[in-house]
Amino acid sequence: MSMSVAMIGLGGIAHKAYLPVLSAWREIELLLCSRNPTSVADTQAQYRIQRGTTNLEELLDWCPQVAFVLTPSTNHREIIERLLLAGIDVFAEKPLTLTLDETHYLAELADRQGRVVMVGFNRRFAPLHRQARQLWGDRPIQMAVLQKNRSSAYHPNLYQNYIDDTIHIIDLLRFFCGDGIATYTSCQMGNEKLIGAASTVVYDHGGYGLVLTSLQAGRWFEQYALHGGSTSLYVDAFSRLTLVTEEEHKVWEEKYPSAWMNTLKARGFVDEISHFFECVQARSQPHTSAWEAYKTQLLLEGMVKAAKEPK
């Protein structure tokens, strides 16, 4: 595969996740774009990339075939719209936009332009998470509990936390359980920051989903639990999977980085990038397309609307 690949935005996520993977990818030419000329120059030098610019229009003159949009989400709508109108396929970090209407607009625009748009929900592509989904199969969900915890709070309200951070496990709830209806959310504030929240989702078949986040935990930790059909499945994010039935108790564990899997592979970044390139070549819809992102954001906004006044 020979392809010119634009990277727009050279912040933390670009350097932690995408540049290490894409710079090692065979037969692609990376083109860099950032408003910060120092970031462009430093990244070009670090990865020996020939072309970089601070101007989006100059980048478009270089005719990239695809673009990775890794800028702050406040800029996504304008940048992605320009890329789609120029006939460029897009991978964007989550969330696609900060509003449901703008996400819907970009999904429709991608369809009209015949372009591929994929959103970076990397947890769907983590090998252990995919194995968990396969093991669960079509068992009915009676209860699903997904939690994401951190040791410090930095969002001023529920919406900003859910759209910026908790959206990952809201998307995973859909990945494991399908679509449901948000019925109740409770949240707690401390020192003008969100310090915890819980949201309940109900499903047509009668099951329940629960999304939990604490910003006063001992450390970062994510765990997902599925129960139903006399089966329980537990996932410690990226590292440990446990399946329990009346007859068996099986454990799969990955202590990465290891000899066979590095951290970016274990966290799903390698496989999501590969999936994006496959969809571009096949002209097919990604597993985390713009429309999938819209559905996740629709559930998220339902959770926020169902919130009680924070304590």
DAZIHU-V447483 format. One record per backbone hydrogen bond with DSSP energy under -0.5 kcal/mol. CO is the residue of the C=O (numbers start at 1). NH is the residue of the N-H. E is the energy in kcal/mol with one decimal. If there is no record, write none. Layout:
CO_NH_E / CO_NH_E
This chain:
1_3_-0.5 / 3_5_-0.5 / 3_29_-2.5 / 4_6_-0.5 / 4_65_-1.9 / 4_66_-1.5 / 5_31_-2.6 / 6_8_-0.5 / 6_68_-3.0 / 7_9_-0.6 / 7_33_-2.0 / 8_70_-3.2 / 11_15_-1.8 / 12_16_-2.7 / 13_17_-2.1 / 13_18_-1.3 / 14_19_-3.4 / 17_21_-0.8 / 18_22_-3.1 / 19_23_-2.4 / 21_24_-0.8 / 22_25_-1.1 / 25_28_-0.7 / 27_3_-1.7 / 28_30_-0.6 / 29_5_-3.3 / 30_51_-0.5 / 31_7_-3.1 / 32_53_-1.7 / 33_9_-2.9 / 35_37_-0.8 / 36_40_-2.0 / 37_41_-2.5 / 38_42_-2.8 / 39_43_-2.3 / 40_44_-2.5 / 41_45_-2.1 / 42_46_-2.5 / 43_47_-2.4 / 44_48_-1.0 / 44_49_-1.6 / 51_32_-1.9 / 53_34_-1.8 / 54_56_-0.5 / 55_59_-1.9 / 56_60_-2.3 / 57_61_-1.5 / 58_62_-0.8 / 59_62_-1.2 / 60_63_-1.7 / 65_89_-1.6 / 66_6_-2.6 / 67_69_-0.6 / 67_91_-2.9 / 68_8_-3.1 / 68_70_-0.8 / 69_93_-2.2 / 72_75_-2.1 / 73_76_-1.1 / 73_77_-0.5 / 75_79_-2.0 / 76_80_-3.2 / 77_81_-2.2 / 78_82_-1.8 / 79_83_-2.2 / 80_84_-2.8 / 81_85_-2.3 / 82_86_-1.0 / 83_88_-2.2 / 84_87_-1.7 / 89_67_-2.0 / 90_118_-2.4 / 91_69_-3.2 / 92_120_-2.6 / 99_103_-1.9 / 100_104_-2.4 / 101_105_-2.2 / 102_106_-2.2 / 103_107_-2.0 / 104_108_-2.3 / 105_109_-2.6 / 106_110_-2.5 / 107_111_-1.7 / 108_112_-2.4 / 109_113_-2.4 / 110_114_-0.9 / 110_115_-2.4 / 111_114_-0.6 / 116_90_-2.8 / 117_290_-0.8 / 118_92_-2.8 / 119_121_-2.1 / 120_94_-0.6 / 120_122_-1.2 / 121_124_-1.4 / 122_125_-1.7 / 123_126_-0.8 / 126_130_-2.3 / 127_131_-2.2 / 128_132_-2.3 / 129_133_-2.1 / 130_134_-2.1 / 131_135_-2.7 / 132_136_-2.2 / 133_137_-1.8 / 136_139_-1.7 / 140_142_-0.7 / 142_208_-1.5 / 143_227_-2.5 / 144_210_-2.8 / 145_225_-2.2 / 146_212_-2.6 / 147_223_-1.9 / 148_214_-0.8 / 149_221_-2.0 / 150_217_-2.6 / 155_194_-2.8 / 157_161_-1.6 / 158_162_-2.8 / 159_163_-2.9 / 160_164_-1.4 / 161_165_-2.8 / 161_166_-1.9 / 162_167_-1.2 / 165_168_-1.5 / 166_169_-0.8 / 166_170_-1.7 / 167_171_-2.4 / 168_172_-1.8 / 169_173_-2.0 / 170_174_-1.4 / 171_175_-2.1 / 172_176_-2.6 / 173_177_-2.6 / 174_178_-2.1 / 181_202_-2.5 / 184_200_-3.1 / 185_308_-2.3 / 186_198_-2.5 / 187_311_-1.7 / 188_195_-2.8 / 188_196_-1.2 / 190_193_-1.1 / 193_190_-2.8 / 195_215_-2.6 / 196_188_-2.7 / 197_213_-2.3 / 198_186_-2.5 / 199_211_-2.6 / 200_183_-2.5 / 200_184_-1.1 / 201_209_-2.9 / 202_181_-2.6 / 203_206_-2.2 / 207_203_-2.0 / 208_144_-1.8 / 209_201_-2.9 / 210_146_-3.0 / 211_199_-2.5 / 212_148_-2.2 / 213_197_-2.3 / 214_150_-2.8 / 221_149_-3.0 / 222_237_-2.1 / 223_147_-2.7 / 224_235_-2.8 / 225_145_-2.7 / 226_233_-2.5 / 227_142_-2.8 / 227_143_-2.0 / 228_231_-0.9 / 230_246_-0.6 / 231_228_-2.2 / 232_244_-3.3 / 233_226_-2.6 / 234_242_-2.8 / 235_224_-2.4 / 235_237_-0.7 / 236_239_-2.3 / 236_240_-2.1 / 239_254_-3.4 / 240_236_-2.7 / 241_252_-3.0 / 242_234_-2.8 / 243_250_-2.6 / 244_232_-2.8 / 248_245_-2.7 / 250_243_-2.6 / 252_241_-3.0 / 254_256_-1.3 / 261_258_-2.4 / 262_266_-2.6 / 263_267_-2.2 / 264_269_-1.4 / 264_270_-1.2 / 265_127_-0.5 / 265_268_-1.4 / 268_272_-2.1 / 269_273_-2.0 / 270_274_-2.2 / 271_275_-2.3 / 272_276_-2.1 / 273_277_-2.2 / 274_278_-2.2 / 275_279_-2.3 / 276_280_-2.3 / 277_281_-2.2 / 278_282_-2.4 / 279_283_-1.4 / 279_284_-1.7 / 286_289_-1.0 / 288_119_-3.0 / 289_293_-2.4 / 290_294_-2.0 / 291_295_-2.0 / 292_296_-2.2 / 293_297_-2.5 / 294_298_-2.4 / 295_299_-2.0 / 296_300_-2.3 / 297_301_-2.7 / 298_302_-1.8 / 299_303_-2.1 / 300_304_-2.1 / 301_305_-2.4 / 302_306_-1.4 / 304_307_-1.5 / 306_185_-1.6
